[in-house]
Amino acid sequence: MSVLRDAPPIVLPDGFSFSIRKLSEPYYPIYDCSNDAFSSDSLNSLIWTNVDPKVRRNWTLERMKKNDQDPKNQAQRWDLKITKHPGTAEEEVVAAATWLAPDVPEKEELTEEQKEAKKEKAKKDTEEMIASFPEGLGHNDYRTLEDRVIKMVHMYLGEDVDQKWWNLRMLATRPGYQRRGFAAMLIQWGLDQAEKHSQREDGKDIQGAYIIATPSGLPAYLKAGCTEVASVTHNIGGEDIFEGYKHVMLIRRAPGRKGGL
């Protein structure tokens, strides 16, 4: 399957369809799918427990709209969905994923000053996002988690990871539609892209794909041929509230790619 935006949906058995699309309004079907999928997640519950559900929904939809307007997302973000009864009044997104393609490398090598400015911009963007969080959200918990995961990724894949690796940013399947192969299909799509488009004309080849997962998601990624390479355990919120939430990093290298992992 080649990377094509707005390609005709692929018809699946039992009234389902698989489509690739640029994130666009309406955003709520994807949000509702993701919200249902992670409703029992312990970290999700901890961070959002003090936020009114309506406030959370409106804030997230606004964030999705803002991301949709980001030139980088427009060029590199691939949103996939599996829909039940598409085109009818009963249409429902039952599984969704977001894959982020690697950055287009700079035509010329950045100076140390330019690299530092790029880091500062990324830091500022993160700070602005956190500053926009709704009242009651666990700001410090979220930032601690983000920092530790980013540090792990950079430690093992390098600070230029965004130029060399595809990344699965989100994968969600509604509870009532699990164990039907939907997640496997969404995972495999991105892994296939990382292989098919691994060679670049500029010689800065793509290394493969990486995924940040929780232990419950490991079987699906391992089955798809990914390898567990690192993990980080978060003790957030205090022992009485929350302890030992784990994030695992997995990779699958493109054919012929070698590295230290």
VOGU-3710 file (C-alpha; in Angstrom, 3 decimals, decimal comma):
1> msvlrdappi> 0,000/0,000/0,000  1,622/3,251/-1,079  1,403/6,443/0,924  -1,566/8,280/-0,534  -3,780/10,853/1,104  -7,501/10,692/0,543  -7,193/7,336/-1,219  -10,485/5,469/-1,658  -11,338/3,479/1,482  -10,586/-0,228/1,455
11> vlpdgfsfsi> -13,730/-2,266/2,030  -13,389/-4,854/4,792  -15,735/-7,733/5,681  -18,820/-7,238/7,865  -19,515/-3,622/6,939  -16,153/-2,092/7,939  -13,761/0,060/5,911  -10,120/1,113/6,241  -9,079/4,606/5,187  -6,035/6,851/5,179
21> rklsepyypi> -6,718/10,521/5,598  -5,339/13,886/6,528  -6,643/14,875/9,921  -9,636/17,110/9,266  -12,948/18,028/10,761  -14,989/16,561/12,274  -12,439/15,490/14,878  -14,792/14,020/17,455  -15,105/10,485/15,955  -11,350/9,931/16,440
31> ydcsndafss> -11,444/11,512/19,895  -14,399/9,392/21,000  -12,687/6,230/19,767  -9,469/7,075/21,624  -11,313/8,129/24,778  -13,221/4,837/24,913  -10,064/2,824/24,275  -8,123/4,422/27,127  -10,962/4,911/29,616  -9,548/2,260/31,981
41> dslnsliwtn> -5,892/3,261/31,599  -4,427/4,068/35,024  -2,197/6,923/33,872  -4,986/8,441/31,836  -7,256/8,326/34,884  -4,648/9,887/37,168  -3,786/12,833/34,949  -7,358/13,678/33,910  -9,274/12,715/37,051  -9,884/16,306/38,165
51> vdpkvrrnwt> -10,901/17,643/34,762  -14,550/17,899/33,764  -15,163/15,459/30,844  -16,782/18,142/28,701  -13,871/20,511/29,291  -11,424/17,754/28,414  -13,279/16,896/25,217  -13,487/20,510/24,033  -9,823/21,164/24,884  -8,660/18,039/23,047
61> lermkkndqd> -10,742/18,804/19,959  -9,251/22,306/19,872  -5,755/20,805/20,134  -6,539/18,457/17,240  -7,667/21,406/15,151  -4,487/23,324/15,949  -2,335/20,314/15,088  -4,209/20,016/11,814  -3,014/23,499/10,874  0,642/22,737/11,619
71> pknqaqrwdl> 2,594/22,559/8,308  4,713/19,702/9,676  1,639/17,634/10,479  0,119/18,410/7,094  3,233/17,055/5,397  4,131/14,122/7,629  1,127/13,029/9,670  -0,921/10,035/8,516  -4,215/9,358/10,236  -5,777/5,954/9,739
81> kitkhpgtae> -9,197/4,791/10,781  -11,391/1,737/10,612  -15,049/2,634/10,388  -18,193/0,605/10,922  -21,083/1,262/8,530  -19,286/4,141/6,714  -21,497/6,680/5,002  -24,584/5,820/7,037  -26,301/7,303/10,064  -24,734/4,490/12,123
91> eevvaaatwl> -21,156/5,332/11,060  -18,692/4,852/13,915  -14,892/4,906/14,126  -13,942/1,700/15,936  -10,142/1,833/15,576  -7,678/4,586/14,739  -3,964/5,264/14,542  -1,624/8,148/13,853  1,746/7,581/12,227  4,292/10,366/11,892
101> apdvpekeel> 6,711/10,143/8,981  10,312/11,314/9,437  11,206/14,963/8,978  12,605/15,980/5,625  16,335/16,462/6,326  17,792/19,935/6,116  19,380/20,646/2,733  22,439/21,927/4,521  23,929/20,788/7,816  22,709/22,978/10,662
111> teeqkeakke> 25,199/24,931/12,698  25,391/24,312/16,440  23,606/27,622/16,948  20,775/26,580/14,618  20,482/23,195/16,343  20,210/24,920/19,696  17,554/27,307/18,344  15,583/24,331/17,047  15,715/22,686/20,482  14,583/25,895/22,150
121> kakkdteemi> 11,627/26,199/19,781  10,561/22,623/20,506  10,850/23,336/24,222  8,821/26,539/23,869  6,116/24,733/21,890  5,843/22,137/24,657  5,661/24,819/27,329  2,898/26,614/25,423  0,918/23,402/25,122  1,273/22,681/28,843
131> asfpeglghn> 0,295/26,263/29,678  -2,929/25,715/27,734  -3,896/22,637/29,766  -7,339/22,877/31,382  -7,639/23,488/35,100  -7,204/20,311/37,133  -4,898/18,492/34,739  -1,800/16,914/36,294  0,691/19,299/34,672  3,774/18,146/36,569
141> dyrtledrvi> 2,925/14,479/36,153  2,451/14,919/32,414  5,692/16,865/31,991  7,689/14,363/34,060  6,388/11,481/31,965  7,052/13,278/28,660  10,593/14,242/29,655  11,515/10,707/30,701  10,135/9,109/27,545  11,885/11,651/25,282
151> kmvhmylged> 15,150/11,116/27,150  14,850/7,344/26,642  14,188/7,746/22,906  17,111/10,125/22,411  19,437/7,905/24,441  18,835/4,871/22,229  17,965/6,344/18,827  19,742/9,710/18,909  18,512/13,284/19,008  17,924/13,210/15,245
161> vdqkwwnlrm> 15,379/10,406/15,673  12,659/12,492/13,998  14,658/12,496/10,752  15,371/8,764/10,678  12,390/6,909/12,105  8,659/6,563/11,542  6,757/6,798/14,828  3,389/5,418/15,884  1,932/8,296/17,906  -1,454/6,830/18,744
171> latrpgyqrr> -3,264/3,515/18,437  -6,775/2,950/19,769  -9,435/0,276/19,417  -12,830/0,546/21,081  -13,274/-2,193/23,713  -16,129/-3,856/21,850  -14,059/-4,259/18,675  -10,797/-5,705/19,943  -9,337/-9,042/18,806  -10,556/-8,577/15,236
181> gfaamliqwg> -7,175/-7,752/13,731  -7,866/-4,022/13,450  -4,882/-2,956/15,576  -2,602/-5,317/13,665  -3,708/-3,737/10,376  -3,015/-0,209/11,632  0,386/-1,211/13,028  1,404/-3,033/9,877  0,552/-0,079/7,640  3,189/2,118/9,286
191> ldqaekhsqr> 5,799/-0,631/9,435  5,291/-1,211/5,710  5,785/2,507/4,961  9,045/2,544/6,919  10,306/-0,305/4,723  8,986/0,890/1,367  10,264/4,439/1,767  13,498/3,690/3,631  15,803/4,914/0,867  16,122/8,631/0,196
201> edgkdiqgay> 17,670/10,424/-2,725  19,796/12,520/-0,361  21,336/9,363/1,129  19,940/10,014/4,609  18,066/6,750/4,745  15,223/5,954/7,128  16,168/3,416/9,786  12,723/1,964/10,443  9,882/2,568/12,900  9,715/2,991/16,657
211> iiatpsglpa> 6,806/2,679/19,037  6,259/3,680/22,669  3,894/1,176/24,291  2,521/0,049/27,613  2,986/-3,607/28,638  -0,595/-4,441/27,624  0,196/-3,488/24,033  3,443/-5,458/23,774  2,017/-8,714/22,326  0,597/-6,957/19,253
221> ylkagcteva> 3,864/-5,153/18,509  6,044/-8,199/19,110  3,781/-10,224/16,828  4,319/-7,590/14,125  8,073/-8,177/14,305  9,084/-5,325/16,599  11,841/-5,728/19,177  11,754/-4,375/22,717  14,871/-2,269/23,282  14,284/-0,127/26,363
231> svthnigged> 11,768/0,808/29,029  11,161/3,417/31,683  9,032/3,080/34,797  7,236/6,128/36,199  6,374/6,563/39,857  3,914/9,421/39,582  1,400/10,660/42,103  2,806/8,927/45,171  2,744/5,291/46,230  -0,791/5,480/47,613
241> ifegykhvml> -2,213/6,757/44,334  -0,060/5,525/41,524  3,093/3,468/41,216  5,029/1,638/38,577  3,468/2,723/35,279  5,761/1,513/32,509  6,493/2,667/28,981  8,339/0,334/26,617  10,177/1,343/23,442  10,127/-1,046/20,499
251> irrapgrkgg> 11,699/-0,766/17,080  11,585/-2,537/13,755  14,441/-1,713/11,460  14,062/-1,412/7,715  15,789/-4,197/5,761  19,543/-3,761/5,659  19,650/-1,205/8,459  22,054/-1,897/11,304  22,616/-0,206/14,616  23,756/-0,643/18,147
261> l> 20,470/-2,129/19,351
//
